[in-house]
């Protein structure tokens, strides 16, 4: 399992030694050129005497992500490579940030020494030098803060991917879920480009990805699709065609004029007419609905 920061502080010397020994062997053993390239970037951090002891936790996380990339199956390799690249980038940013902070500390100490010396020298000259160093320290602090915020923003922006890959042992169900959501997101983008229409909003539940369609997709008092309904059906058809293994279960909810089965069949017929194979679609009625919920389209892989 991944090391926490509290454990890392207790085992920092051993981790740094292990990192310096392991990295060269990892480059030689890597069959994937991306793995070798990422390992080489970590080696460059270790080889630099000014950064060898900095950002040990981030470099260890990067090493773990590279190891996982080297062992990743083809289905998750792209995601594993993306996370490994981000981990290495975060490690590099952390090294630069900590180096800047260390330099800032050195400048602060120098400033203090100059202030002491100023008591024995010309006061105005010492104040001018102190002000120069204060401005320089401020610039360094602002740069350090910018780098820290950039690293944090990158971490937050990739949180979904990190959740599936932070454990060395791995949680296969979480990885599979993240991979499926990514596939669904890519398929959504492709479908919207192909159909020229925006897909309805969806949510992921235990039964699959659920698109809830309002009553406005039907003409008043009938199961005939309105213009909005045609657009929604077109985008859903493109979405299913972008995921050849996906299947759709359509659950219709009726009102006083039209029952749910007819509504479900209207969506099914529109999907088939748009090119989705009939074998991949099921349609059924589920009782009465509301203006906000006339049809549920449940997509499963």
C-alpha positions in Angstrom: 0.0 0.0 0.0 1.1 3.7 -0.5 3.2 5.2 2.3 1.6 8.1 4.2 3.5 11.3 4.9 3.8 10.4 8.6 5.4 7.0 7.8 7.7 8.7 5.3 9.2 11.1 7.8 10.1 8.2 10.0 11.7 6.2 7.2 13.1 9.0 5.0 16.8 7.8 5.1 15.9 4.3 4.0 13.5 5.5 1.4 16.1 7.9 -0.2 18.7 5.1 -0.2 16.3 2.7 -1.8 15.2 5.2 -4.4 18.8 5.9 -5.4 19.6 2.2 -5.8 16.3 1.2 -7.5 16.1 3.9 -10.2 19.1 2.8 -12.5 17.9 -0.8 -12.5 14.4 0.3 -13.4 15.6 2.0 -16.6 17.4 -1.1 -17.7 14.5 -3.4 -17.0 11.8 -1.3 -18.6 10.4 -2.6 -21.9 8.2 0.4 -22.4 10.1 3.4 -23.7 7.8 5.7 -21.8 8.7 3.9 -18.6 12.4 4.3 -19.4 11.9 8.0 -20.1 10.0 8.6 -16.9 12.6 6.7 -14.9 15.3 8.8 -16.5 13.6 12.0 -15.3 13.5 10.6 -11.8 17.2 9.6 -12.0 18.0 13.2 -13.1 16.4 14.5 -9.9 18.4 11.9 -7.8 21.7 12.7 -9.6 21.5 16.4 -9.0 23.2 16.9 -5.6 21.1 20.0 -5.0 17.8 18.1 -5.3 18.7 14.5 -4.2 17.2 14.9 -0.8 14.1 17.0 -1.8 10.5 15.9 -2.4 11.2 12.3 -1.3 7.5 11.5 -0.9 6.5 12.9 -4.3 9.4 11.0 -6.0 8.4 7.8 -4.3 4.8 8.3 -5.5 6.2 8.8 -9.0 8.3 5.7 -8.8 5.2 3.7 -7.7 3.1 5.1 -10.5 5.9 4.2 -13.0 6.1 0.6 -11.6 2.3 0.3 -12.0 2.6 1.6 -15.6 5.3 -1.0 -16.4 2.9 -3.8 -15.2 -0.4 -2.3 -16.5 -2.7 -4.2 -18.8 -3.3 -2.8 -22.2 -6.9 -1.8 -21.3 -5.6 0.6 -18.5 -2.2 1.4 -19.9 -3.1 4.8 -21.3 -4.6 5.9 -17.9 -1.6 4.5 -16.0 0.8 6.3 -18.4 -1.1 9.6 -17.9 -1.0 9.3 -14.1 2.7 8.3 -14.1 3.6 11.3 -16.2 1.6 13.6 -13.9 3.3 12.0 -10.8 6.8 12.6 -12.3 5.8 16.2 -13.2 4.5 16.8 -9.7 7.8 15.4 -8.3 9.8 17.8 -10.5 7.6 20.7 -9.4 7.9 19.7 -5.8 11.7 19.6 -6.1 11.8 23.0 -7.6 9.4 24.3 -5.0 11.4 22.9 -2.1 14.6 24.1 -3.6 13.1 27.6 -3.8 11.9 27.4 -0.2 15.3 26.3 0.9 16.9 29.2 -1.0 14.3 31.5 0.6 15.4 30.3 4.0 19.0 30.9 3.2 18.2 34.4 2.0 16.3 35.1 5.2 19.3 34.0 7.3 21.6 36.2 5.2 19.2 39.1 5.7 19.3 38.6 9.5 23.1 38.5 9.4 23.2 41.7 7.5 20.9 43.4 10.0 23.2 42.4 12.8 26.2 43.7 10.8 24.2 47.0 10.1 24.6 47.8 13.8 28.3 48.2 13.2 28.1 49.8 9.8 26.4 52.7 8.3 22.7 52.3 9.1 21.3 53.7 5.8 23.5 51.4 3.7 22.5 48.4 5.7 18.8 49.3 5.4 19.1 49.5 1.6 20.7 46.1 1.4 18.1 44.6 3.7 15.3 46.1 1.5 16.9 44.6 -1.6 17.0 41.2 0.0 13.5 41.5 1.3 12.2 42.2 -2.3 14.3 39.2 -3.6 12.9 37.0 -0.8 9.3 38.2 -1.6 9.8 37.3 -5.3 11.1 33.9 -4.2 8.1 33.4 -1.9 5.7 34.3 -4.6 7.3 31.9 -7.0 7.2 29.1 -4.4 3.6 29.8 -3.7 2.8 29.8 -7.5 4.5 26.4 -7.9 2.7 25.0 -4.9 -0.7 26.1 -6.1 0.1 24.7 -9.6 1.0 21.4 -8.1 -2.2 21.3 -5.9 -4.4 22.4 -8.8 -2.9 19.6 -11.0 -3.5 17.1 -8.2 -7.1 18.1 -7.7 -7.8 18.2 -11.5 -6.6 14.6 -11.8 -8.4 13.3 -8.6 -10.6 10.8 -10.4 -7.7 9.1 -12.0 -5.7 9.2 -8.8 -8.4 7.4 -6.9 -8.0 4.4 -9.1 -4.2 4.3 -9.0 -2.9 5.5 -5.7 -2.6 2.1 -4.1 0.4 0.0 -5.1 -1.5 -3.2 -4.6 -4.3 -1.6 -6.6 -8.1 -1.8 -6.2 -9.3 -3.5 -9.4 -12.9 -2.5 -9.1 -12.0 1.2 -8.7 -9.7 1.0 -11.7 -12.4 -0.6 -13.8 -15.0 1.9 -12.8 -12.7 4.8 -13.6 -11.8 3.3 -16.9 -15.4 2.8 -17.8 -16.3 6.4 -16.9 -13.4 7.6 -19.0 -14.7 5.5 -21.9 -18.1 6.9 -21.4 -16.8 10.5 -21.3 -14.8 9.9 -24.6 -17.9 8.3 -26.2 -20.0 11.2 -25.0 -17.6 13.7 -26.7 -17.6 11.7 -29.9 -21.3 11.3 -29.9 -21.9 15.1 -29.5 -19.4 15.8 -32.3 -21.0 13.2 -34.6 -24.7 14.1 -33.9 -24.1 17.8 -33.5 -26.4 17.7 -30.4 -25.8 17.8 -26.7 -26.3 14.5 -24.9 -28.8 14.6 -22.0 -27.3 14.7 -18.5 -26.5 11.3 -17.0 -25.4 9.8 -13.7 -23.7 6.6 -12.9 -25.6 4.1 -10.7 -25.2 0.5 -9.8 -27.5 -0.4 -12.8 -25.4 1.6 -15.3 -25.2 5.1 -16.7 -28.7 6.6 -16.5 -30.0 9.3 -18.9 -33.3 10.7 -17.5 -35.4 12.3 -20.3 -38.3 14.8 -19.5 -41.8 14.7 -20.9 -40.9 17.5 -23.3 -39.2 15.0 -25.6 -42.7 13.9 -26.7 -45.4 15.9 -28.5 -48.3 16.8 -26.1 -50.7 13.9 -25.5 -48.8 11.3 -27.7 -45.8 9.1 -27.8 -44.5 10.9 -30.9 -41.1 12.5 -30.4 -40.8 16.3 -30.4 -37.9 18.2 -32.0 -36.2 18.0 -28.6 -36.8 14.3 -28.5 -35.4 13.7 -31.9 -32.3 15.6 -31.0 -31.9 13.6 -27.8 -32.5 10.3 -29.6 -29.9 11.2 -32.3 -27.3 12.0 -29.7 -28.0 8.9 -27.7 -27.8 6.8 -30.9 -24.4 8.3 -31.7 -23.3 7.6 -28.1 -24.2 3.9 -28.4 -22.5 3.7 -31.8 -19.4 5.2 -30.3 -19.4 2.3 -27.7 -20.0 -0.9 -29.8 -20.3 -3.1 -26.7 -22.8 -0.9 -24.9 -26.4 -1.9 -24.5 -29.4 0.2 -23.7 -32.4 -0.6 -21.5 -35.3 1.9 -22.0 -37.8 2.3 -19.2 -40.8 4.4 -20.1 -43.1 6.3 -17.7 -46.5 7.3 -18.9 -49.2 9.9 -18.2 -52.9 10.2 -18.6 -52.8 10.2 -22.4 -49.8 7.9 -23.2 -48.6 4.8 -21.3 -44.9 4.2 -20.5 -44.5 1.2 -22.9 -45.4 3.4 -25.9 -42.9 6.0 -24.9 -40.2 3.5 -24.4 -40.9 2.0 -27.8 -40.8 5.4 -29.5 -37.3 6.0 -28.2 -36.3 2.4 -29.1 -37.6 2.9 -32.7 -35.7 6.2 -33.0 -32.5 4.6 -31.9 -32.9 1.7 -34.3 -33.7 4.1 -37.2 -30.5 5.9 -36.4 -28.5 2.8 -36.8 -28.3 1.1 -33.4 -28.8 -2.7 -33.7 -32.1 -3.9 -32.4 -30.4 -6.7 -30.4 -28.7 -4.1 -28.2 -31.9 -2.4 -27.1 -34.7 -3.4 -24.7 -37.8 -1.3 -24.0 -40.4 -1.6 -21.2 -43.0 0.4 -19.4 -42.6 1.3 -15.8 -45.9 3.0 -14.7 -46.5 6.7 -14.4 -43.9 9.4 -14.6 -43.6 13.2 -14.1 -42.8 16.1 -16.4 -39.1 15.8 -15.4 -39.1 12.0 -15.9 -40.7 10.4 -18.9 -38.0 7.9 -19.9 -34.9 6.4 -18.4 -32.3 5.1 -20.8 -29.8 2.9 -18.9 -26.6 2.2 -20.8 -24.4 -0.7 -19.7 -21.1 -1.9 -21.1 
